[in-house]
Amino acid sequence: MALLQRLFSSRPNASGARRSRVKRSATALRAAQLLCSAHALVQLSEADAITAMGFMELRRYAEGDAIIRQGASGGTGDDGFMALVVDGEVTVEADLVSRLDKLTVNVLGPGSLMGEISLMDGAARSATCTASTAVQCAVLTREALQALIQEEPTTAARLLSAVAQRLTARLRQTDIKLHLYSQLVFSMQKEIDRLIPD
């Protein structure tokens, strides 16, 4: 019982100060509201989002700055952070072997998350995220996530569960696309075989 109480009880000291700091900042409070929006982690309550925001830091990026670089990892100085776009627009691009130019994968606006996979596993980034305009992000580093787990394990569990649900949804979308691409390749191969018989 003591272990469960220690794990799931609220620690009013540092965490209470963090929540108060978030509530006093209009930008941090807006970031917390965006964190639990439909674009980000809708599974979080506003109270959980405010608590999590207390462990996040606000960072500003100028237009053209790379927020995340494809291939970067812990060994290259990237600490595996996750970022929530609070203001501005971010272009997500990927380098592909078959293309000279980068492929624009997505454009993100306020309430969008980036970097969740690397936050979870610390592996190399799969795309480059560049500020298309002046951008402000709320950043959760791996170190801050560890502090959140230590100080607010219930909120951390909810946050990690919400991130896992988000990643699962993306994985399912990718699976559907792969299935469609395999059907397309099969159909193309049949047509090639018909046009060029053995």
Secondary structure, DSSP 8 states (H G I E B T S, - for coil): -HHHHHHHS--HHHHHHHHHHHHH-HHHHHHHHHHTSTTS-TTS-HHHHHHHHTT-EEEEE-TT-EEE-TT--GGGT----EEEEEES-EEEEE--TT-SS-EEEEEE-TT-EE-HHHHHH----SSEEEESS-EEEEEE-HHHHHHHHHH-HHHHHHHHHHHHHHHHHHHHHHHHHHHHHHHHHHHHHHHHHHHS--
